[in-house]
Amino acid sequence: MKEKDQFQDIMERENGLNKGLETSQLTMIAIGGAIGTGLFLGSGLAIGTAGPSVIVSYAIGAFIALLLMGCLAEMTVAHPISGSFGAYAERYLNPWAGFTVRYSYWLSLVCAVGTEVTAIAIYMKHWFPTVPGFVWILIFSGLLLYVNATSVNLFGSVEYWFSLIKIVAIVGFIVLAINVIVGGNNTSNIGFQNYTNHGGFYPNGVWGMWIGVFISLFSYLSIEMIAVSAGEAKEPEKAVPIALRSAVVRLILFYLLTLSLMLMIVPWNEASGNESPFVKVMDILHIPGAAGIMNFVVLIAALSAMNSQLYISTRMMFSLSRAGYAPKPFGKLNKKKVPTLALATSAIGIALATIYSVVSPSTALVSMISISSFGAMFAWFMIFVTHFFFRKTWNQIGGRKLPIRMMGYPYLTILGAVLLLAIVLSTWFSPMFKDTLLLGFPWLLLITVAYFIWKKINAKRFAGSVENNKEQSV
């Protein structure tokens, strides 16, 4: 079969979504998802784990993210659908892979929403220390659920402005930090010496730096959102490559540069903790009102990331429903072409975060990071594996020349998978993040059992699907 027919059945079953996202909005969606709690609050956790060597941690994480986006960009341009890498795994690996990837990624996003809304409660304590966190969780969750339920155009517009505020703030922070370091302040406590003071560049050893890579990957998670949102892009073949390149460059620049400058101003042992290290920088510089402004920015960042994650998790559940892997009502669209029941289901993370914020507010953030990381990193790993088989199949069937291709195939594809697997397995030896695998492996077992139950119930439909896949691979 010709490559143009390979994905026709999947594209038809996911038909109906409103293709109204512009290239600029696609770029902002990726940035919105990835520049959130991971940078503004999670960076403090990473700094406490790795010390100044967190710069190396984030550089390694950026390299893995760059390899991932190269693989994903190629497949997305070939097949721009909302099911994205879950649908690619279904077609180029097997139905089990498509089932587990989509459900694992959906669960990850649901928990990531909980992570962001937990952070929102922490940020609001800067202004309202006596108000319970769950109050802010409920208020802001209601607003973002309304935005996502209205239309993809409203979502795109809100996300664009959220992300623009973050970018302007980060650029402003970079300019301010450079000014303070180079010419604005000659205080001996600010400068390169902070990289080696207080225990050296590797105060917690190379192992601390390596675990820092895991936290950095959590920060970069959600950059893959461009691939999912491509299903609602106006011109995906043109928009996706531009958006991907732009997002990757900006993210790497923002993360590495801001962390490098931050650690020159704030000693690493003071930058770690529950409060955003960005806010601590402003406190140290004694700029009137700056700490409050930066707290507003990190609040917007968390809202932006949460907004993006609600959108993507909803589309992933929509894709599962249209594939027959979830109840049919989750695949239904309202008058604005939004899958509202899928959105309501994806709001489970908000409930989890609310419970955590009441029961254990001091450990809520780390717990939600551990829970959400496994599903996302499993999805990342499967993207590398899927790309390996995608390129082989694409070459065999004589697929059209794509405007973007992963360089260094198959070696860099394999390298990305090996690095990612090694980092995730390392969490077993980290008390802080051991829950990632303690919860992750049982989840994979549970979802695999669920798949075979689904397969048995839908044996006739499954048999027809397998036969159709064989025919299309010829």
C-alpha positions, 0 to 999 in steps of 0.5 A, a space after each residue: 500500500 502507498 504511504 498516503 493510505 497508511 494512516 487514512 483510517 486513523 485520520 478519519 476516526 479522529 476527524 472533527 476537531 477544529 483546525 484553527 491553531 496558528 504556527 505562533 500558537 503551536 510554538 507557544 503551546 510547546 513553550 507554555 507546557 515546558 516553561 512552568 513549574 519545572 523551571 520556576 519551582 522545580 529548578 530549586 529542587 534540581 539545584 538542591 540535588 545537584 548543586 552548581 552542576 545542575 547546569 550540566 544536568 540541564 544540558 544533558 536533559 536538553 540534548 535528550 529533548 533535542 534528539 526526541 524532537 528530531 524523531 517526533 518532528 519527522 513522524 508528525 510531519 508525516 502524520 499530523 493527528 491528535 493521537 500523535 505518538 500513541 497512534 504512531 506506536 499503534 501503527 508502527 509497533 503494535 496495538 499494545 504499544 498504542 494502548 499503553 503509550 496513550 494511557 500512560 501519557 494521559 495519566 502523566 498529564 493528569 498528574 502533571 496538571 496536579 503538579 502545576 495546580 499544587 505549585 499555584 497554591 504555593 505561589 499564592 501563599 506569597 500574598 495570602 499565607 493564611 488562605 488554604 491552598 485548596 481554595 486557590 486550586 478550585 478557583 484557578 482550576 475552574 477558570 482553566 476548565 472553562 477556557 478549555 471547554 469553550 473552543 480551541 481558538 480561545 485556548 490558543 489565544 490564552 496560551 499565546 498570551 500566557 507564554 508571551 508573559 513568561 518569555 518577556 519575564 525570562 528575557 527581563 530576568 536575563 538582562 537584569 542578571 547580566 547587568 548585576 553580574 557584569 557591571 551593576 553590582 561588584 559585591 563579592 558574593 555575586 559571580 563565578 565563585 558561587 559555582 565552586 563555593 559551598 562544596 565545589 561544582 559537584 557538592 553532591 558528587 556526579 550522582 547528584 548531577 545525574 539525578 538532576 538530569 531526571 529533574 531536568 527532564 521533568 522540566 522539559 516534559 511537555 515540549 512534545 505537545 506540539 505533535 499532539 496539537 498538530 492535529 488542530 493546526 491549519 498547515 501542519 507540514 509548514 507549522 510543525 517544523 517551524 514551531 519545533 525548531 523555535 521551541 527547542 532553541 528557546 527552551 534550551 536557551 532559557 533553561 541553561 542561561 537562566 540557571 547559569 546566571 541565577 547560580 552566580 547571584 544566589 549560592 546554590 545552597 540558598 537557591 534550593 527549597 520550596 520557594 521559587 529560586 527566581 523569587 529568592 534572586 529578587 529578594 537578594 537584589 533588594 529590588 522594590 516590589 520585584 519579588 511580588 512581580 516575579 511571583 506573579 510571573 511564576 504563577 502565570 507560568 504554572 497556569 500556562 503549563 496547566 492550561 496546555 496539559 489540560 488541552 493535551 490530556 483531553 486530546 489524548 483521551 479523545 484519541 483513545 476513545 476514537 480508537 475504541 480504547 476508551 468509552 465512546 462518549 469521550 470521543 464526542 464533540 460539543 458545538 465548538 468541536 471540543 471533547 468536553 467529557 474527555 476534558 472532565 475526565 482529564 481533570 482528575 489530577 486537580 482532585 488528586 492535587 486538592 487531596 494532597 494539598 490538604 493531607 500532605 502539603 509539604 510533600 505534595 510537589 515531589 510526590 506529584 512529580 514522581 507520579 507524573 514523570 514515569 508515564 511521560 518518560 515511558 512515552 518519550 522512550 516509546 517515541 524513540 523506539 517507534 521512530 526506529 521502526 517508522 523510518 525503516 517502514 517509511 523507506 521500505 514503502 517509498 514514502 514521500 520526501 519529508 521536509 524535516 528528518 532526524 539526523 544521525 539515524 539510527 544511531 542518535 535515535 538509539 542513543 536517545 533511548 539508551 540515555 533516557 532508559 538509564 536515567 529513569 532506571 537510576 531513580 530506583 536508587 534515589 529515595 526522593 524519586 524511587 516512587 517513579 518506578 515503584 508506581 510506574 512498573 505496577 502501572 505498566 502491569 495494570 495497563 497491560 492486563 487492561 489491554 488484554 482484557 480489552 482485546 478479549 472483549 473486542 476479539 472480533 474487532 481486534 482481528 479485523 484491525 490486525 488484518 488491516 494493518 498487515 494489508 497496509 504494511 505491504 
